[in-house]
Every structure is written in structure tokens, then in C-alpha cells.
Amino acid sequence: ILIVDLGSQYTQIIRRSLRYLGFHSVIVPPAEVLKWIEENPPKAIIFSGGTINISDSDVPQIPEEILHLGIPVLGICLGMQWIAYTHDKNSIQAVPEGKSYGPVEVNFEDNPRSVLFQNLDNKINAWSSHGDSVKNIPAGFRTIATSKGGVVTEAMECVEKNIYAVQFHPEVEETQDENIILNN
């Protein structure tokens, strides 16, 4: 599994969680992604979170071609924001109260339940750490999880493109999913 490092403090935890689940993974910076994929076709790609906002001038330059290779993609935090932004430049908003940091109760949609959340209860406690969020789901995607009474989008998917994304951090211990999301 290819992990594209967008500068998250949790990137190594993603790798460790995947190893615990029995998956081999490698961490690659965005500038080297296409070359690496040519030489080592991955079974899946994970975009890590990051410490900056999607609107910052120094946001990592990720080749958009990655989203059109047919390889399953999971975006986490900044990874989700980047996926949404590449599909709709008006989809991102700064979190009104400032950076969101701490626990969040995530509720899963059941119409139908996303494969990403199979074998989980209807809600989990998760860890949030971000300054931007997705305010509008891009065309072709659907909301698969929310928080704060359905006001905040916590996850989205585009099954046709095999793209999934979560705003929270499934890789950390504070997210109470027993690594089921990464395994799915």
C-alpha cells in the first residue's frame, strides 16, 4: 500500500497500523508518487493528513492523475480535503471556530452502509485534528459519515472511482474502530 505523505504527524502510525493488519506499505512524498507507481504498482493508495490547510500556498503538490488510475484511494484529513478540492474548488471551508482538535462522535450513513465502515456500529468516537473541512460534497461523491448532528461531513465516497475519504484519523488509538476502517 502506497502512503502519500502530506506532512501528517500520524503518517508513521498509518504505516504501523497497516503492518499490524498484515499489509506491507511504503511512505512516499508527493513529488515522487508517479515514478514510484510506475515501478511498483500499489494495491491501494492512502493520502495522509497534514499540518497545513488546503488553501495554504505551501500545500503539497499532488499529481491529480493518481485519482484516475483505478487504484483504490483513501484520503485521511488533508487527504480528504485535497480529494474534494480537486473535484470542486469551492468544496472546502475553514473551520469557523478555528482548528478542530480532539474527540468527535462520527455517525455512519446506512443508505447503504459504505464498505469502508462494514463491521462497525452505527457510530464511533474518533480523533479529529484539522483546520479546514469539506462543506460541499463534490458531484459524484456521497456523504457516508457525519458529526455534530449531521452538520459536519466526516467521510465521503465515490464508489465508481474507488475513492474514499475520512476527515478524522482512523489510524490513531483515540479512534475506537480497532483498525477496521484501515482493514476495510
FENKAMO-V183404 format. One record per residue. N is the residue number from 1. RES is the residue in one letter. SS is DSSP state (A for helix, B for strand, O for the rest). OMEGA is omega in degrees with one decimal (* if undefined). D_LAST is the distance of its C-alpha to the last C-alpha in whole Angstrom. Layout:
BEGIN
n=N res=RES ss=SS omega=OMEGA d_last=D_LAST
n=N res=RES ss=SS omega=OMEGA d_last=D_LAST
END
This chain:
BEGIN
n=1 res=I ss=O omega=179.3 d_last=13
n=2 res=L ss=B omega=175.4 d_last=15
n=3 res=I ss=B omega=177.3 d_last=16
n=4 res=V ss=B omega=-174.3 d_last=18
n=5 res=D ss=B omega=178.5 d_last=20
n=6 res=L ss=O omega=174.9 d_last=22
n=7 res=G ss=O omega=-178.8 d_last=24
n=8 res=S ss=O omega=172.3 d_last=21
n=9 res=Q ss=O omega=-176.4 d_last=23
n=10 res=Y ss=O omega=-175.6 d_last=19
n=11 res=T ss=A omega=179.3 d_last=18
n=12 res=Q ss=A omega=178.0 d_last=19
n=13 res=I ss=A omega=174.8 d_last=17
n=14 res=I ss=A omega=-179.1 d_last=14
n=15 res=R ss=A omega=-179.7 d_last=15
n=16 res=R ss=A omega=178.4 d_last=16
n=17 res=S ss=A omega=178.2 d_last=13
n=18 res=L ss=A omega=178.2 d_last=11
n=19 res=R ss=A omega=177.1 d_last=14
n=20 res=Y ss=A omega=179.6 d_last=14
n=21 res=L ss=O omega=177.7 d_last=10
n=22 res=G ss=O omega=-179.9 d_last=13
n=23 res=F ss=O omega=172.3 d_last=12
n=24 res=H ss=O omega=179.1 d_last=15
n=25 res=S ss=O omega=176.8 d_last=15
n=26 res=V ss=B omega=179.1 d_last=18
n=27 res=I ss=B omega=-176.5 d_last=20
n=28 res=V ss=B omega=175.4 d_last=22
n=29 res=P ss=B omega=-176.5 d_last=24
n=30 res=P ss=A omega=-177.2 d_last=24
n=31 res=A ss=A omega=-177.2 d_last=27
n=32 res=E ss=A omega=-171.4 d_last=26
n=33 res=V ss=A omega=-175.3 d_last=23
n=34 res=L ss=A omega=177.8 d_last=25
n=35 res=K ss=A omega=-179.5 d_last=27
n=36 res=W ss=A omega=-179.6 d_last=24
n=37 res=I ss=A omega=178.0 d_last=22
n=38 res=E ss=A omega=-175.9 d_last=25
n=39 res=E ss=A omega=-174.7 d_last=25
n=40 res=N ss=O omega=-177.5 d_last=22
n=41 res=P ss=O omega=-178.1 d_last=20
n=42 res=P ss=O omega=174.1 d_last=16
n=43 res=K ss=O omega=179.3 d_last=13
n=44 res=A ss=B omega=179.0 d_last=11
n=45 res=I ss=B omega=174.9 d_last=13
n=46 res=I ss=B omega=171.5 d_last=12
n=47 res=F ss=B omega=179.8 d_last=16
n=48 res=S ss=O omega=170.1 d_last=16
n=49 res=G ss=O omega=178.7 d_last=19
n=50 res=G ss=O omega=-175.9 d_last=22
n=51 res=T ss=O omega=-179.0 d_last=26
n=52 res=I ss=O omega=176.8 d_last=27
n=53 res=N ss=O omega=-177.6 d_last=27
n=54 res=I ss=O omega=-178.6 d_last=26
n=55 res=S ss=O omega=-179.8 d_last=30
n=56 res=D ss=O omega=-177.9 d_last=32
n=57 res=S ss=O omega=-178.3 d_last=34
n=58 res=D ss=O omega=177.4 d_last=32
n=59 res=V ss=O omega=-179.5 d_last=28
n=60 res=P ss=O omega=178.5 d_last=27
n=61 res=Q ss=O omega=-177.1 d_last=27
n=62 res=I ss=O omega=178.2 d_last=24
n=63 res=P ss=O omega=-177.8 d_last=25
n=64 res=E ss=A omega=179.0 d_last=24
n=65 res=E ss=A omega=-179.6 d_last=24
n=66 res=I ss=A omega=-176.3 d_last=20
n=67 res=L ss=A omega=-176.8 d_last=19
n=68 res=H ss=A omega=-178.3 d_last=21
n=69 res=L ss=O omega=-178.4 d_last=20
n=70 res=G ss=O omega=178.9 d_last=17
n=71 res=I ss=O omega=177.6 d_last=15
n=72 res=P ss=B omega=-177.5 d_last=11
n=73 res=V ss=B omega=171.3 d_last=12
n=74 res=L ss=B omega=174.5 d_last=10
n=75 res=G ss=B omega=178.1 d_last=14
n=76 res=I ss=B omega=175.2 d_last=14
n=77 res=C ss=O omega=177.5 d_last=17
n=78 res=L ss=A omega=176.3 d_last=20
n=79 res=G ss=A omega=176.5 d_last=17
n=80 res=M ss=A omega=-179.6 d_last=17
n=81 res=Q ss=A omega=179.4 d_last=21
n=82 res=W ss=A omega=178.9 d_last=21
n=83 res=I ss=A omega=179.5 d_last=19
n=84 res=A ss=A omega=-177.2 d_last=21
n=85 res=Y ss=A omega=179.8 d_last=24
n=86 res=T ss=A omega=178.6 d_last=24
n=87 res=H ss=A omega=-179.0 d_last=24
n=88 res=D ss=O omega=-176.3 d_last=26
n=89 res=K ss=O omega=-179.6 d_last=29
n=90 res=N ss=O omega=-174.7 d_last=30
n=91 res=S ss=O omega=-173.2 d_last=26
n=92 res=I ss=B omega=174.5 d_last=26
n=93 res=Q ss=B omega=172.4 d_last=28
n=94 res=A ss=B omega=178.3 d_last=29
n=95 res=V ss=O omega=-173.8 d_last=29
n=96 res=P ss=O omega=-176.9 d_last=32
n=97 res=E ss=O omega=-176.0 d_last=32
n=98 res=G ss=O omega=-176.4 d_last=31
n=99 res=K ss=O omega=177.1 d_last=28
n=100 res=S ss=B omega=-177.1 d_last=26
n=101 res=Y ss=B omega=177.8 d_last=25
n=102 res=G ss=B omega=-176.7 d_last=24
n=103 res=P ss=B omega=177.3 d_last=22
n=104 res=V ss=B omega=175.6 d_last=21
n=105 res=E ss=B omega=-177.4 d_last=20
n=106 res=V ss=B omega=179.2 d_last=17
n=107 res=N ss=B omega=-177.5 d_last=17
n=108 res=F ss=B omega=176.6 d_last=15
n=109 res=E ss=O omega=-177.4 d_last=16
n=110 res=D ss=O omega=-175.9 d_last=16
n=111 res=N ss=O omega=-9.4 d_last=18
n=112 res=P ss=O omega=177.4 d_last=16
n=113 res=R ss=O omega=177.8 d_last=13
n=114 res=S ss=O omega=175.5 d_last=10
n=115 res=V ss=A omega=179.6 d_last=7
n=116 res=L ss=A omega=-175.2 d_last=5
n=117 res=F ss=A omega=176.2 d_last=7
n=118 res=Q ss=O omega=178.2 d_last=7
n=119 res=N ss=O omega=174.4 d_last=9
n=120 res=L ss=O omega=173.9 d_last=11
n=121 res=D ss=O omega=-179.2 d_last=14
n=122 res=N ss=O omega=178.2 d_last=16
n=123 res=K ss=B omega=175.5 d_last=16
n=124 res=I ss=B omega=168.7 d_last=16
n=125 res=N ss=B omega=-175.9 d_last=18
n=126 res=A ss=B omega=-179.9 d_last=17
n=127 res=W ss=B omega=-178.5 d_last=18
n=128 res=S ss=B omega=177.7 d_last=20
n=129 res=S ss=B omega=-177.5 d_last=22
n=130 res=H ss=B omega=177.9 d_last=23
n=131 res=G ss=O omega=175.6 d_last=27
n=132 res=D ss=B omega=173.1 d_last=26
n=133 res=S ss=B omega=178.7 d_last=23
n=134 res=V ss=B omega=-180.0 d_last=23
n=135 res=K ss=O omega=179.1 d_last=25
n=136 res=N ss=O omega=177.3 d_last=25
n=137 res=I ss=O omega=180.0 d_last=22
n=138 res=P ss=O omega=177.1 d_last=23
n=139 res=A ss=O omega=-179.6 d_last=24
n=140 res=G ss=O omega=178.0 d_last=21
n=141 res=F ss=O omega=172.3 d_last=19
n=142 res=R ss=B omega=176.5 d_last=18
n=143 res=T ss=B omega=179.6 d_last=17
n=144 res=I ss=B omega=175.8 d_last=14
n=145 res=A ss=B omega=179.6 d_last=15
n=146 res=T ss=B omega=171.8 d_last=19
n=147 res=S ss=B omega=178.3 d_last=21
n=148 res=K ss=O omega=176.2 d_last=25
n=149 res=G ss=O omega=179.2 d_last=25
n=150 res=G ss=O omega=-177.3 d_last=23
n=151 res=V ss=O omega=-176.4 d_last=25
n=152 res=V ss=B omega=175.8 d_last=23
n=153 res=T ss=B omega=179.9 d_last=20
n=154 res=E ss=B omega=179.0 d_last=17
n=155 res=A ss=B omega=178.2 d_last=14
n=156 res=M ss=B omega=178.1 d_last=15
n=157 res=E ss=B omega=168.9 d_last=13
n=158 res=C ss=B omega=-174.9 d_last=15
n=159 res=V ss=A omega=-178.6 d_last=14
n=160 res=E ss=A omega=179.7 d_last=17
n=161 res=K ss=A omega=-179.4 d_last=16
n=162 res=N ss=O omega=-178.7 d_last=13
n=163 res=I ss=B omega=-179.8 d_last=13
n=164 res=Y ss=B omega=-179.1 d_last=11
n=165 res=A ss=B omega=177.4 d_last=12
n=166 res=V ss=B omega=178.7 d_last=13
n=167 res=Q ss=O omega=-179.0 d_last=16
n=168 res=F ss=O omega=-175.3 d_last=16
n=169 res=H ss=O omega=-179.5 d_last=15
n=170 res=P ss=O omega=-175.2 d_last=11
n=171 res=E ss=O omega=-174.9 d_last=13
n=172 res=V ss=O omega=-179.0 d_last=16
n=173 res=E ss=O omega=-177.1 d_last=17
n=174 res=E ss=O omega=174.5 d_last=18
n=175 res=T ss=O omega=-170.3 d_last=15
n=176 res=Q ss=O omega=179.2 d_last=15
n=177 res=D ss=O omega=179.2 d_last=11
n=178 res=E ss=O omega=-178.9 d_last=11
n=179 res=N ss=O omega=-179.4 d_last=9
n=180 res=I ss=A omega=-178.5 d_last=6
n=181 res=I ss=A omega=178.3 d_last=5
n=182 res=L ss=A omega=178.3 d_last=5
n=183 res=N ss=A omega=178.7 d_last=4
n=184 res=N ss=O omega=* d_last=0
END
